[in-house]
Amino acid sequence: MTEQITGSGTHPVVEEIGERLDEQHWFTTKTLGFLIHPNIPTPPPNAKIADIGTGTGIWLLDVAKILPPACQLTGFDVSSSGFPPLQSRPPNVSFKIQDMHRPFPPSEIGSYDVVAVRFVSNAISRIEWSQTVQNLMTLLKPGGWLQWIDSCNFALYNSVAGTSRAACREIYDGLQLFRSESDAVIGLMMREPGNVEREGVWRELGLVDVHEDVFSTDNLQQPELELRAKGTRNIIVCFVGCLETLVGVEGSGWTRERIERIKEKAMGEIDQGVYHTLDQVCIIGRKANET
């Protein structure tokens, strides 16, 4: 899958490994406790559901298991490289190439009961986020729901006294170019300076019944599964992929040799108990019924 990461003037396209994306999906679902937010009414038996930035389609395939087979489920992504093979797709699941920032084909407009988005940004500005949400709203039927799941507020912690976090911190600090947006509102690499009032952005666009939940990855407390270590490795590998797009960029200071060296050290730190937390943000809103 090609992960679409957006930010202020810098748009790295990171070739993702399907296994890592599927693992991320598992961590997120365990953290949130749902696929579709419980405030969203159960979709009708013939519902149409869209998954934006679908990647391997893992979220869509899991949703297909809990909904009637008459539902039509469509995954959209900028690249088809992560789409599951045809033989593994249920008859009611399909995939299409589409940039979420560009207008959707007329055949898709106003036809979906639920549009879901997950992890498509690093530190997206308020203006760009508003424009993207507005574009996705065109897919919704009157009364349809938009669900956006993303992360923010990455932090590193020690679980063993005297161990180092230096390499993991160097990787995260090296991503400053991607989170330099002065009015970032959501995204994996951003830290919130305070209440960024995401719900207000959606209400200004006309969405109703807007609600935001914030969950911490600290919810994953099953030591026997080593979830903290696995999740931290997952996110560090993602960050390293972003740093690799800076190799050769004048003034970045990043080379492949430096990245490999610091990645090896970071993995050693995780082996010694360093772990991360993230806030997982889920915001939902309903397109108002036509009057």
C-alpha positions in Angstrom: 0.0 0.0 0.0 1.1 3.6 -0.6 0.3 5.5 2.6 -0.9 9.0 1.8 0.7 11.3 4.4 -0.1 14.9 4.2 1.3 18.0 5.8 2.5 21.6 5.3 4.0 21.6 1.9 5.7 18.2 2.4 3.9 15.1 1.1 6.1 12.0 1.5 4.7 8.9 -0.1 5.8 5.9 2.0 5.6 2.5 0.5 4.1 0.5 3.3 4.4 -3.2 4.2 1.0 -4.9 4.4 1.9 -6.8 7.5 2.7 -3.6 9.4 -0.6 -2.0 8.3 -2.6 -5.1 9.3 -0.7 -5.1 12.7 -1.6 -1.4 13.1 -5.2 -2.2 12.4 -5.2 -4.9 15.1 -3.6 -2.5 17.7 -6.1 0.2 16.9 -9.2 -2.0 17.1 -8.0 -3.4 20.4 -7.5 0.1 21.7 -10.8 1.5 20.5 -13.0 -1.6 21.0 -15.0 -1.1 17.8 -14.8 -1.0 14.0 -17.7 1.4 13.6 -18.4 3.9 16.4 -21.3 2.8 18.6 -23.0 6.2 18.3 -23.5 5.4 14.6 -26.7 3.5 14.1 -26.5 -0.1 12.8 -26.3 0.3 9.0 -29.3 -1.0 7.0 -29.1 -4.4 5.4 -28.3 -2.9 2.0 -25.9 -0.2 3.3 -23.1 1.2 1.2 -19.9 1.8 3.2 -16.6 3.4 1.9 -13.2 3.0 3.4 -10.8 5.8 2.5 -7.1 5.1 2.5 -8.0 1.4 2.7 -4.5 0.0 2.2 -4.8 -3.8 2.5 -8.5 -3.5 3.0 -8.3 -5.1 6.5 -10.8 -2.8 8.1 -13.3 -3.3 5.3 -12.8 -7.1 5.4 -13.5 -7.1 9.1 -16.6 -4.9 8.7 -17.8 -7.3 6.0 -17.9 -10.1 8.6 -20.3 -8.3 10.9 -22.7 -6.8 8.3 -25.3 -8.5 6.1 -23.9 -9.8 2.7 -26.2 -7.4 0.9 -24.1 -4.5 2.1 -21.8 -3.0 -0.5 -18.3 -2.2 0.8 -15.8 -0.2 -1.3 -12.2 0.6 -0.4 -10.4 3.6 -1.9 -6.7 4.3 -2.0 -4.2 6.3 -4.1 -2.5 3.0 -5.1 -3.7 -0.6 -5.7 -0.5 -2.1 -4.5 -2.0 -3.1 -1.1 -5.4 -4.3 -2.3 -6.1 -7.9 -1.4 -6.1 -10.5 -4.2 -9.4 -11.1 -5.9 -9.8 -14.6 -4.6 -9.7 -13.4 -1.0 -12.4 -10.7 -1.4 -16.1 -11.4 -0.5 -18.5 -10.7 -3.4 -19.7 -7.5 -1.8 -16.3 -6.0 -1.3 -14.5 -4.0 -4.0 -11.5 -1.7 -4.3 -10.9 1.5 -6.4 -8.0 3.9 -7.0 -8.9 7.4 -5.8 -7.0 10.3 -4.3 -9.1 11.5 -1.3 -8.2 15.1 -2.0 -9.7 15.1 -5.5 -13.3 15.1 -6.5 -14.9 11.6 -6.6 -16.6 10.4 -9.8 -20.3 11.3 -10.1 -21.3 7.7 -9.7 -20.0 7.8 -6.1 -21.6 11.1 -5.0 -24.3 10.9 -2.4 -24.4 7.1 -2.2 -22.8 6.0 1.0 -24.3 5.4 4.5 -20.9 5.4 6.2 -17.6 6.8 5.1 -14.6 5.8 7.2 -11.1 7.2 7.2 -8.1 6.0 9.2 -4.5 7.2 9.5 -4.0 9.2 6.3 -2.2 12.2 7.8 0.9 13.2 9.8 0.1 16.8 10.8 -2.6 18.1 8.6 -3.5 21.8 8.7 -6.9 23.0 9.7 -7.6 24.4 6.2 -6.5 21.3 4.4 -8.4 19.0 6.8 -11.5 21.0 6.3 -11.2 20.8 2.5 -10.6 17.0 2.7 -13.6 16.5 5.0 -15.8 18.6 2.7 -14.7 16.4 -0.2 -15.5 13.2 1.7 -18.9 14.6 2.7 -19.9 14.5 -1.0 -19.9 10.7 -0.8 -22.5 10.7 2.0 -26.3 10.2 1.6 -28.3 12.7 3.6 -28.2 11.3 7.1 -25.0 9.3 6.3 -22.1 9.2 8.8 -18.4 10.2 8.5 -15.9 8.5 10.8 -12.3 9.7 11.0 -9.7 7.8 13.1 -6.2 9.2 13.5 -3.4 9.6 16.0 -1.5 12.3 17.8 0.5 13.1 20.9 3.3 10.6 20.5 5.4 10.2 23.7 8.2 7.9 24.8 8.7 6.3 28.2 11.1 4.1 30.1 9.8 0.9 31.9 13.3 0.1 33.2 15.4 2.6 35.2 18.7 3.6 33.6 17.9 2.7 30.0 18.2 5.1 27.0 15.5 6.6 24.8 18.0 8.6 22.8 17.7 6.8 19.5 13.9 6.6 19.5 13.8 10.3 20.3 16.3 11.1 17.5 14.0 9.4 15.0 10.9 11.3 16.2 12.8 14.6 16.4 14.0 14.1 12.8 10.4 14.3 11.7 10.1 18.0 12.6 9.9 18.9 8.9 6.7 17.0 8.5 5.0 18.5 11.6 6.0 22.1 11.2 2.5 23.2 10.2 1.6 26.1 12.5 -2.1 25.2 12.6 -2.0 21.4 12.6 -5.3 19.9 13.8 -4.8 16.1 13.6 -2.1 13.6 12.6 0.3 10.9 13.7 3.3 13.2 14.2 1.7 16.3 15.8 1.5 17.2 19.5 -1.6 19.2 20.5 -0.7 22.6 22.2 -4.1 22.6 23.7 -7.7 22.0 22.6 -7.5 22.2 18.8 -11.4 22.0 18.6 -11.7 19.5 15.8 -15.4 19.1 16.5 -15.9 22.8 15.6 -14.3 22.3 12.2 -16.9 19.6 11.4 -19.8 21.6 12.7 -18.8 24.6 10.6 -19.0 22.3 7.6 -22.6 21.4 8.4 -22.1 18.0 10.1 -24.4 17.3 13.0 -24.3 14.9 16.0 -20.5 15.5 16.0 -18.7 13.6 18.7 -15.0 13.0 19.5 -13.5 10.3 21.6 -9.8 10.1 22.5 -8.3 6.8 23.6 -4.7 6.1 24.8 -2.7 3.1 23.5 -2.0 2.6 27.2 -5.3 0.7 27.1 -3.3 -2.2 25.8 -2.3 -3.9 29.0 -1.7 -7.5 28.2 2.0 -8.2 29.1 2.0 -11.7 27.8 1.3 -10.4 24.3 4.1 -7.9 24.4 1.7 -5.3 22.9 3.7 -2.3 24.0 6.9 -3.5 22.4 5.2 -4.6 19.2 3.3 -1.4 18.9 6.4 0.7 19.5 8.4 -1.2 16.9 5.5 -0.7 14.5 5.4 3.1 14.9 9.2 3.5 14.8 9.3 1.6 11.5 6.7 3.9 10.2 8.7 7.0 11.3 11.9 5.5 9.8 10.0 5.2 6.5 9.3 8.9 6.6 12.9 9.7 7.4 14.0 7.7 4.3 12.2 10.2 2.1 14.6 12.9 3.4 17.7 11.1 2.2 19.3 13.4 -0.4 17.2 16.4 0.6 19.6 19.3 1.0 20.1 20.3 4.6 18.2 17.3 6.1 21.3 15.6 7.5 19.8 12.2 6.9 21.6 9.4 5.0 20.7 5.8 4.7 23.7 4.8 6.8 22.6 7.1 9.6 19.1 5.9 9.4 20.1 2.2 9.6 22.4 2.9 12.5 19.8 4.8 14.5 17.1 2.3 13.7 19.2 -0.5 15.1 19.9 1.4 18.3 16.2 2.3 18.6 15.2 -1.4 18.3 17.7 -2.2 21.0 16.1 0.5 23.3 12.7 -1.1 22.7 14.2 -4.5 23.7 15.3 -2.8 27.0 11.8 -1.6 27.7 11.3 1.7 26.0 7.7 2.1 24.8 5.5 4.8 23.3 2.0 6.0 23.8 -0.3 7.7 21.3 -3.7 9.2 21.5 -6.1 7.5 19.1 -8.7 10.0 18.1 -12.1 9.0 16.7 -14.4 11.8 15.5 -17.8 11.1 13.9 -20.5 13.3 12.4 -23.7 13.0 10.4 -24.6 14.7 7.2 -27.8 16.6 7.8 -31.0 15.3 6.2 -32.2 17.4 3.3 -35.1 19.7 4.1 
